[in-house]
Structures are given as C-alpha cells and as structure tokens.
Amino acid sequence: MPDIPVINIPVIKDGVVVNVVAVEEGAHWAPPKGCGLGPPGGNMGDLFDGIIYSRPPEPPESTPFTSPPRTAEQKLAAAGLTVDELKTLLGIQ
C-alpha cells in the first residue's frame, strides 16, 4: 500500500494561527466552529492577513515598577489612618 501524502494545514481564528493539523491529502476535514483553514506554511502563533503569514511583533520589554519611598505618615494616610488613630489602636498615649 503506497504512503498517502500528509499536508500541514494552519487553523486560523481571528487572523491568528491557533493550530496546525496534519491531514492526509484529499481528506475532507473541517475546522472547529469559528475557525478557518489557511494555505500551508503558517505556524502556531503566526498572523495571517488573508494572503501571507507573519510573526507577531515582540512584546515590549517590561520595566519593573518601583514606587517612590514614603514616610510612615504617608503610608498611614494611604491606609486611611492617622498617627493619632494608630496610637489609639496600639494603646500608646
């Protein structure tokens, strides 16, 4: 029995390759609801504009967020407390 050629078909949803399925040439296979089939050549995560595949842009490099130093009074205010309220809570006169 001769080998049946297999082709890789990109499954596309909203312009993005969400899967690549191996289908025997000549087989009838339908994509999941809401998806379409693209021409061979796309890879998972590729963008498809209806004509060509392209890689998505790299996400911007993240920068760590650091808050400026705050005084104890500023931290208390952020928590909705005053120095006097904290003293009362701690039993300090």
Z-matrix of the N, CA and C atoms (Angstrom, degrees):
N
C 1 1.453
C 2 1.531 1 108.47
N 3 1.323 2 117.54 1 127.63
C 4 1.466 3 120.22 2 -177.89
C 5 1.529 4 110.78 3 -72.76
N 6 1.336 5 114.72 4 152.06
C 7 1.469 6 120.17 5 176.19
C 8 1.525 7 109.30 6 -70.14
N 9 1.322 8 115.53 7 137.21
C 10 1.458 9 120.41 8 177.24
C 11 1.526 10 107.14 9 -93.05
N 12 1.342 11 117.30 10 125.73
C 13 1.466 12 119.27 11 -179.79
C 14 1.530 13 111.52 12 -60.56
N 15 1.317 14 115.27 13 143.50
C 16 1.457 15 122.11 14 177.90
C 17 1.524 16 108.09 15 -114.72
N 18 1.322 17 116.02 16 135.62
C 19 1.462 18 119.53 17 176.74
C 20 1.527 19 108.80 18 -118.18
N 21 1.309 20 115.17 19 147.17
C 22 1.461 21 120.97 20 177.38
C 23 1.526 22 108.49 21 -94.37
N 24 1.326 23 115.64 22 121.88
C 25 1.451 24 121.10 23 -176.81
C 26 1.531 25 109.49 24 -115.78
N 27 1.333 26 117.30 25 122.04
C 28 1.455 27 120.51 26 176.88
C 29 1.537 28 111.85 27 -70.16
N 30 1.315 29 115.13 28 136.61
C 31 1.458 30 122.03 29 174.60
C 32 1.532 31 106.10 30 -101.05
N 33 1.322 32 116.42 31 125.17
C 34 1.461 33 121.43 32 -171.78
C 35 1.521 34 110.99 33 -117.75
N 36 1.335 35 114.58 34 134.20
C 37 1.468 36 120.83 35 174.49
C 38 1.517 37 107.50 36 -134.29
N 39 1.311 38 115.80 37 125.57
C 40 1.465 39 122.01 38 179.15
C 41 1.526 40 112.52 39 52.46
N 42 1.340 41 116.78 40 38.90
C 43 1.460 42 121.34 41 175.73
C 44 1.514 43 115.40 42 80.39
N 45 1.338 44 117.55 43 9.77
C 46 1.461 45 121.34 44 -179.57
C 47 1.529 46 109.14 45 -125.00
N 48 1.340 47 116.16 46 137.21
C 49 1.472 48 120.16 47 176.06
C 50 1.528 49 107.55 48 -74.30
N 51 1.341 50 116.17 49 112.85
C 52 1.460 51 121.21 50 -177.59
C 53 1.526 52 112.48 51 -99.57
N 54 1.336 53 116.63 52 -11.50
C 55 1.459 54 121.03 53 178.41
C 56 1.525 55 108.01 54 -166.61
N 57 1.311 56 115.62 55 159.29
C 58 1.464 57 121.54 56 172.22
C 59 1.522 58 105.64 57 -130.40
N 60 1.324 59 116.19 58 120.89
C 61 1.461 60 120.61 59 -177.33
C 62 1.523 61 110.61 60 -109.46
N 63 1.326 62 114.89 61 143.30
C 64 1.467 63 121.24 62 175.80
C 65 1.526 64 107.51 63 -92.92
N 66 1.328 65 115.93 64 118.68
C 67 1.461 66 121.33 65 -176.71
C 68 1.521 67 108.36 66 -125.15
N 69 1.327 68 115.35 67 136.09
C 70 1.464 69 119.26 68 176.24
C 71 1.522 70 108.64 69 -64.82
N 72 1.317 71 115.14 70 136.63
C 73 1.464 72 120.14 71 -179.99
C 74 1.521 73 109.55 72 -55.89
N 75 1.319 74 115.72 73 131.36
C 76 1.462 75 121.25 74 179.42
C 77 1.524 76 113.45 75 90.39
N 78 1.323 77 117.96 76 -9.46
C 79 1.463 78 120.25 77 -179.90
C 80 1.524 79 109.68 78 -74.16
N 81 1.301 80 115.76 79 153.65
C 82 1.467 81 121.44 80 177.05
C 83 1.519 82 107.33 81 -105.29
N 84 1.323 83 115.46 82 112.49
C 85 1.460 84 121.53 83 -178.76
C 86 1.515 85 108.13 84 -134.48
N 87 1.305 86 116.15 85 134.33
C 88 1.462 87 120.58 86 -179.45
C 89 1.527 88 109.33 87 -109.48
N 90 1.326 89 116.86 88 140.11
C 91 1.467 90 119.93 89 178.44
C 92 1.526 91 110.64 90 -73.44
N 93 1.331 92 116.85 91 164.54
C 94 1.467 93 119.61 92 176.29
C 95 1.524 94 110.99 93 -60.23
N 96 1.315 95 115.94 94 158.97
C 97 1.464 96 122.00 95 -179.95
C 98 1.533 97 109.51 96 -56.29
N 99 1.313 98 116.27 97 135.09
C 100 1.451 99 121.93 98 179.00
C 101 1.520 100 113.82 99 88.05
N 102 1.334 101 116.82 100 -1.71
C 103 1.466 102 121.36 101 -179.66
C 104 1.525 103 109.64 102 -116.25
N 105 1.315 104 115.23 103 161.74
C 106 1.454 105 121.76 104 175.69
C 107 1.516 106 109.61 105 -131.42
N 108 1.312 107 115.66 106 172.32
C 109 1.459 108 120.97 107 178.44
C 110 1.518 109 109.39 108 -106.80
N 111 1.327 110 115.73 109 139.01
C 112 1.450 111 121.11 110 177.09
C 113 1.509 112 110.42 111 -107.69
N 114 1.318 113 116.91 112 170.87
C 115 1.455 114 119.83 113 177.03
C 116 1.530 115 109.74 114 -69.55
N 117 1.329 116 117.69 115 155.61
C 118 1.461 117 120.11 116 178.14
C 119 1.531 118 111.00 117 -54.23
N 120 1.320 119 115.51 118 147.96
C 121 1.462 120 120.35 119 175.66
C 122 1.515 121 114.98 120 124.16
N 123 1.320 122 118.22 121 -18.78
C 124 1.458 123 120.26 122 -179.54
C 125 1.511 124 112.05 123 -84.25
N 126 1.311 125 116.05 124 151.20
C 127 1.458 126 122.91 125 177.92
C 128 1.516 127 109.79 126 -119.72
N 129 1.328 128 116.64 127 159.56
C 130 1.461 129 121.64 128 179.00
C 131 1.523 130 110.34 129 -49.66
N 132 1.330 131 115.98 130 131.48
C 133 1.450 132 121.53 131 177.57
C 134 1.516 133 114.37 132 88.61
N 135 1.335 134 118.23 133 -12.89
C 136 1.466 135 120.35 134 178.65
C 137 1.527 136 110.01 135 -64.78
N 138 1.324 137 115.28 136 153.83
C 139 1.456 138 121.74 137 172.64
C 140 1.525 139 107.65 138 -95.38
N 141 1.316 140 117.63 139 145.29
C 142 1.459 141 121.80 140 179.35
C 143 1.512 142 108.65 141 -130.85
N 144 1.330 143 116.31 142 120.98
C 145 1.467 144 121.03 143 -177.66
C 146 1.525 145 112.98 144 -96.16
N 147 1.310 146 116.52 145 11.15
C 148 1.461 147 121.12 146 -177.80
C 149 1.513 148 112.25 147 98.70
N 150 1.349 149 116.74 148 -13.24
C 151 1.463 150 121.04 149 179.86
C 152 1.531 151 110.72 150 -128.08
N 153 1.331 152 115.94 151 -52.23
C 154 1.467 153 119.29 152 -176.87
C 155 1.524 154 111.45 153 -128.14
N 156 1.328 155 115.04 154 158.73
C 157 1.459 156 122.49 155 174.82
C 158 1.519 157 108.56 156 -96.08
N 159 1.318 158 115.54 157 147.32
C 160 1.461 159 120.40 158 174.54
C 161 1.523 160 108.15 159 -146.21
N 162 1.323 161 115.18 160 157.21
C 163 1.462 162 120.12 161 176.89
C 164 1.525 163 108.23 162 -79.56
N 165 1.337 164 117.28 163 143.73
C 166 1.460 165 118.70 164 176.76
C 167 1.526 166 110.45 165 -68.43
N 168 1.318 167 117.25 166 154.54
C 169 1.465 168 118.89 167 178.73
C 170 1.523 169 110.71 168 -64.36
N 171 1.321 170 115.29 169 149.46
C 172 1.462 171 120.05 170 177.09
C 173 1.527 172 108.69 171 -67.72
N 174 1.343 173 116.84 172 140.53
C 175 1.473 174 118.00 173 177.62
C 176 1.526 175 109.90 174 -66.57
N 177 1.319 176 116.98 175 150.36
C 178 1.463 177 118.72 176 179.38
C 179 1.524 178 110.45 177 -63.45
N 180 1.313 179 114.92 178 149.28
C 181 1.456 180 119.88 179 179.55
C 182 1.524 181 108.26 180 -68.14
N 183 1.317 182 115.84 181 130.68
C 184 1.458 183 118.77 182 -178.26
C 185 1.526 184 110.16 183 -80.33
N 186 1.310 185 114.03 184 148.54
C 187 1.453 186 119.84 185 176.44
C 188 1.518 187 107.26 186 -118.56
N 189 1.318 188 117.31 187 134.55
C 190 1.460 189 118.90 188 -178.36
C 191 1.524 190 110.83 189 -66.53
N 192 1.314 191 115.29 190 141.00
C 193 1.454 192 120.45 191 178.76
C 194 1.513 193 108.82 192 -92.07
N 195 1.277 194 116.53 193 129.19
C 196 1.458 195 120.67 194 174.12
C 197 1.524 196 107.75 195 -126.79
N 198 1.307 197 115.21 196 132.78
C 199 1.458 198 118.71 197 178.53
C 200 1.521 199 108.94 198 -87.77
N 201 1.310 200 116.30 199 150.10
C 202 1.461 201 118.85 200 179.89
C 203 1.529 202 109.46 201 -65.42
N 204 1.323 203 117.23 202 151.94
C 205 1.458 204 119.52 203 178.65
C 206 1.531 205 110.28 204 -61.37
N 207 1.336 206 115.91 205 144.66
C 208 1.452 207 120.38 206 179.91
C 209 1.526 208 109.60 207 -125.67
N 210 1.304 209 115.24 208 152.80
C 211 1.458 210 120.69 209 176.93
C 212 1.524 211 108.85 210 -77.56
N 213 1.317 212 115.96 211 166.01
C 214 1.462 213 120.54 212 177.35
C 215 1.522 214 110.70 213 -59.29
N 216 1.334 215 116.37 214 -39.27
C 217 1.466 216 119.99 215 179.54
C 218 1.528 217 111.25 216 -64.44
N 219 1.333 218 117.40 217 -38.68
C 220 1.465 219 120.80 218 178.77
C 221 1.536 220 110.70 219 -67.31
N 222 1.316 221 116.31 220 -38.41
C 223 1.471 222 120.12 221 178.00
C 224 1.528 223 110.21 222 -65.71
N 225 1.324 224 116.77 223 -42.08
C 226 1.460 225 120.10 224 177.56
C 227 1.527 226 110.67 225 -62.77
N 228 1.322 227 116.56 226 -43.75
C 229 1.469 228 120.60 227 179.44
C 230 1.522 229 110.56 228 -61.42
N 231 1.332 230 116.82 229 -39.42
C 232 1.468 231 120.47 230 178.56
C 233 1.522 232 110.86 231 -64.17
N 234 1.345 233 116.29 232 -29.13
C 235 1.463 234 120.88 233 178.39
C 236 1.525 235 111.61 234 -87.93
N 237 1.341 236 116.34 235 -1.14
C 238 1.461 237 120.14 236 178.56
C 239 1.514 238 113.17 237 83.26
N 240 1.334 239 117.70 238 23.57
C 241 1.466 240 122.02 239 -179.42
C 242 1.522 241 110.60 240 -121.39
N 243 1.325 242 114.24 241 158.04
C 244 1.464 243 119.92 242 171.41
C 245 1.527 244 107.56 243 -111.06
N 246 1.306 245 116.25 244 167.84
C 247 1.464 246 120.80 245 177.83
C 248 1.526 247 109.35 246 -60.22
N 249 1.320 248 117.42 247 -43.12
C 250 1.464 249 121.09 248 -179.74
C 251 1.538 250 111.35 249 -62.40
N 252 1.349 251 116.55 250 -40.19
C 253 1.476 252 119.37 251 178.62
C 254 1.519 253 110.85 252 -65.02
N 255 1.321 254 117.08 253 -38.74
C 256 1.465 255 120.07 254 179.06
C 257 1.523 256 109.75 255 -66.95
N 258 1.312 257 117.87 256 -41.68
C 259 1.462 258 120.78 257 178.05
C 260 1.521 259 110.31 258 -59.98
N 261 1.318 260 116.56 259 -42.61
C 262 1.470 261 120.93 260 179.09
C 263 1.527 262 109.83 261 -62.68
N 264 1.339 263 117.12 262 -45.03
C 265 1.473 264 121.28 263 179.90
C 266 1.537 265 110.83 264 -61.05
N 267 1.330 266 117.07 265 -36.34
C 268 1.467 267 121.09 266 -177.61
C 269 1.528 268 112.00 267 -89.66
N 270 1.304 269 117.05 268 -3.70
C 271 1.465 270 120.19 269 -179.55
C 272 1.512 271 113.43 270 73.62
N 273 1.306 272 116.68 271 29.07
C 274 1.469 273 122.25 272 -179.88
C 275 1.524 274 107.92 273 -101.47
N 276 1.350 275 115.90 274 135.21
C 277 1.466 276 120.29 275 179.90
C 278 1.496 277 111.78 276 -91.86
